[in-house]
Amino acid sequence: MICVKRGCQVMGKGSKENNFQKSRYAELAGLLSGIRFMRYKGEAKNIKSLPGFHSLQLPIFLLLTVTMTTVVKLRQWRREDAAQLAAIANNKKIWLSVRDRFPHPYTIADALQWIAFCSTQNPLQNFVIEIDHQIAGSIGIITKEDVYRKSIEIGYFIGELFWSKGIATKAVGLLMEYLIKEHDPIRVWAEVFEHNTASMRVLEKNGFVLESIRQKSVFKNNCVLNDHVWVRLLK
């Protein structure tokens, strides 16, 4: 990684962006319903005063609605998803691991524009990652043309409240099932910035292998980064 000038921030061990408050881990979005993930240290906390939540005494460790038995599903984007999408996508930690066409800050207007774009796709190429009627992220494909028409690129992001719960792994598995049925590709690949080891593990669990590392191929947030190409061959 090469930092070109001051202001470069890349996620990694010890980075400020990657350290949560010791006393609690909470991210509230008033337009989202229910409690997603809240972590407290030392004592139970009454969250009656927190916007968007009902009065409830939390246990001293954490309250978690995403469990191992949570059903992950992919579905089509709908206009009414805009508020929830903007709430989870407006996060610099996510932006640091995606391409610059992904807006930051991410507004409801951006979400509506994205959903309108997805509505024109036939067959569908981009999907909501949904758990328990909550939007956990987005996943999709980029098809290729001409002699590359049997190759497909995939991409995804998960809202921070849903990290480290196996949701991305399940979502990629579902997408692969869809790809095989609807597109019949030979080669499926994903490009991952060097610091995003969590995404690399997701791909590895779904049968992808590291094909190459493109040295200094990415310029993101005033930094030059390596790009890891993960590939799964289906035939």
Beta strands, then each sheet from edge to edge (+ up, - down):
strand 1: 2-3
strand 2: 24-25
strand 3: 37-40
strand 4: 62-64
strand 5: 72-75
strand 6: 126-131
strand 7: 134-143
strand 8: 151-158
strand 9: 187-193
strand 10: 209-220
strand 11: 223-233
sheet 1: 1+ 11- 9+ 8+ 7- 6+ 5-
sheet 2: 1+ 11- 10+
sheet 3: 2+ 3- 4+
end
